[in-house]
Amino acid sequence: MTDHSVRTVVEAGWSVIKNGKLLTLAAEFDAFIRVDKNLSFQQNLEKLPIAVVVLDAVSNELSVLAPLVPALLRELASLKPKTYTLLKGT
């Protein structure tokens, strides 16, 4: 994803922070990309500070997530703030 600035939660030093606070901290970014499908049940998505994209795949291994990258890049190109998008893998 060379056209985008990307940091993992670990790289940002946020690995012990829970979703609610994490979304607040992530407001410095345009999008928050997750593999946690339960996020929509845990947070009020109508009040998101940023766009959230959830990658729905059978695991979070890179080889499993890689096929979702083209759809993710298309989503990021037309991203709207305060939205929730679920991208389903095979």
C-alpha positions in Angstrom: 0.0 0.0 0.0 2.6 2.5 -1.2 0.1 5.3 -1.7 -0.9 5.2 1.9 0.7 5.9 5.3 0.1 2.8 7.4 0.9 1.9 11.0 -0.1 -1.1 12.9 -1.5 -0.9 16.5 1.8 -2.3 17.8 3.9 0.2 15.8 1.8 3.1 17.2 2.3 1.7 20.8 -1.5 1.0 21.2 -1.4 -2.8 21.5 -3.0 -2.8 25.0 -5.7 -0.2 24.3 -9.3 -1.4 23.8 -11.5 -0.6 20.8 -13.3 2.5 22.1 -10.2 4.4 23.1 -8.4 3.0 20.1 -10.9 4.5 17.7 -10.5 7.9 19.4 -6.7 7.7 19.1 -6.9 6.5 15.5 -8.8 9.8 14.6 -5.5 11.1 13.3 -5.9 8.7 10.4 -8.4 8.6 7.6 -9.3 5.0 8.2 -9.1 2.3 10.8 -8.7 -1.2 9.2 -9.6 -4.2 11.4 -10.1 -7.9 11.2 -12.4 -7.8 14.3 -15.9 -8.5 12.9 -17.4 -7.9 16.3 -16.6 -4.2 16.2 -20.0 -3.4 14.9 -21.6 -5.0 17.9 -19.2 -3.4 20.4 -19.2 0.2 19.2 -21.8 2.8 18.1 -20.7 3.0 14.5 -22.9 6.1 13.9 -20.5 8.1 16.1 -17.2 6.9 14.6 -14.5 9.6 14.5 -13.1 8.1 11.3 -13.9 5.5 8.6 -13.6 1.9 9.7 -13.0 -0.9 7.3 -13.3 -4.5 8.5 -11.7 -7.3 6.6 -13.9 -10.4 7.0 -11.7 -13.4 6.4 -11.2 -16.9 7.9 -8.0 -15.8 9.6 -5.8 -12.7 9.9 -2.8 -14.4 8.1 -1.3 -12.3 5.4 -1.9 -15.0 2.7 -5.6 -15.0 3.6 -6.0 -11.2 3.7 -3.9 -10.5 0.6 -6.8 -11.2 -1.8 -8.8 -8.5 -0.1 -6.2 -5.8 -0.8 -7.6 -4.8 -4.3 -11.1 -4.2 -2.7 -9.5 -2.4 0.2 -7.6 -0.1 -2.1 -10.8 0.7 -4.1 -12.6 1.5 -0.8 -9.8 3.7 0.4 -9.9 5.7 -2.9 -13.5 6.6 -2.3 -13.4 6.7 1.5 -15.9 8.8 3.4 -15.4 9.8 7.0 -17.5 8.2 9.7 -18.5 5.2 7.7 -18.3 1.5 8.3 -17.4 -1.0 5.5 -17.2 -4.8 5.7 -15.1 -6.4 3.0 -15.7 -10.1 2.8 -13.1 -12.6 1.7 -13.6 -16.1 0.3 
